[in-house]
Structure formats: structure tokens, C-alpha cells
Amino acid sequence: MIRLSDFRTLTCHGLANELLSKPDDFLTVTINDREYNIRATKKVKTHANLDDGVIHTTLICDEMHGNIVR
């Protein structure tokens, strides 16, 4: 399990390295007691200050109902 509290900020490469060190399997996101499928990723511009923008990657998720269909 990757715990976000183990990282100050989880980067794309940090996540990739962690996942590549494990056997290939389905990947979901769990928040509290709800589980989500990862549908896609996209770039999001965050305006930290009015004069600059920082771009980061976000996961686009759908809430799961039932079991994973393989």
C-alpha cells in the first residue's frame, strides 16, 4: 500500500517506481470507505500566485459499485 503520508508530495515518477516494483494488477483509489476506478489523467494548472502557474497531473476517477470485472 502506498500511503500519501509516507511522502511529502507523491510525484508521477515516485508512483510509477512504486507500482513498477510490484506485480502487474488492477489499480484503484480508496478515499475513506469508497473505492474509485482511475479513468484517465489530465494536466491541471494551479495558480499558486497571480503571476505564475504550476501544472500538475491529476487522476480522473469514477466511483466503483460492485467488484472489479476482469
VMD Tcl script that draws the C-alpha trace (Angstrom):
set ca {
  {0.00 0.00 0.00}
  {1.25 3.46 -0.85}
  {0.40 5.86 1.93}
  {0.45 9.50 0.94}
  {1.58 10.33 4.46}
  {4.83 8.45 3.63}
  {5.62 11.11 1.01}
  {5.76 14.87 1.30}
  {4.41 15.02 -2.25}
  {3.85 11.95 -4.39}
  {5.18 12.56 -7.90}
  {4.31 10.73 -11.12}
  {7.77 9.11 -11.12}
  {7.51 8.19 -7.45}
  {4.18 6.49 -8.08}
  {5.50 4.79 -11.23}
  {8.56 3.46 -9.40}
  {6.39 2.10 -6.59}
  {3.94 0.46 -8.99}
  {6.66 -0.98 -11.24}
  {8.26 -2.67 -8.22}
  {5.04 -4.69 -7.72}
  {3.43 -7.41 -9.86}
  {1.02 -6.09 -12.51}
  {-2.50 -5.80 -11.13}
  {-5.60 -3.58 -11.21}
  {-5.22 -0.15 -9.62}
  {-7.96 1.73 -7.78}
  {-8.10 4.74 -5.49}
  {-9.58 4.45 -1.99}
  {-10.75 7.53 -0.09}
  {-12.22 6.80 3.33}
  {-14.52 3.81 2.69}
  {-15.14 4.46 -1.01}
  {-13.24 2.91 -3.91}
  {-12.75 4.54 -7.32}
  {-11.63 3.37 -10.78}
  {-8.98 5.51 -12.44}
  {-10.49 6.50 -15.78}
  {-7.82 8.91 -17.03}
  {-5.23 11.50 -16.10}
  {-5.10 15.15 -17.05}
  {-2.93 18.20 -16.51}
  {-4.27 20.91 -14.20}
  {-2.87 24.42 -13.92}
  {-2.75 25.68 -10.34}
  {-2.36 29.42 -9.82}
  {-0.14 29.49 -6.76}
  {0.36 33.21 -7.30}
  {-1.43 35.55 -9.66}
  {1.62 35.86 -11.90}
  {2.62 32.21 -12.23}
  {1.06 28.83 -12.77}
  {2.17 25.37 -11.78}
  {0.96 22.38 -13.78}
  {0.43 19.02 -12.12}
  {-1.18 15.71 -13.08}
  {-4.48 14.64 -11.55}
  {-6.33 11.32 -11.64}
  {-9.86 11.33 -13.09}
  {-11.85 8.70 -11.17}
  {-15.29 7.10 -11.22}
  {-16.80 5.63 -8.06}
  {-16.97 1.84 -8.16}
  {-20.12 -0.14 -7.42}
  {-19.57 -3.86 -7.02}
  {-16.50 -5.88 -7.93}
  {-13.78 -5.29 -10.50}
  {-14.63 -7.10 -13.74}
  {-11.51 -8.63 -15.23}
}
mol new
graphics top color blue
foreach p $ca { graphics top sphere $p radius 0.5 }
foreach p [lrange $ca 0 end-1] q [lrange $ca 1 end] { graphics top cylinder $p $q radius 0.2 }
display resetview
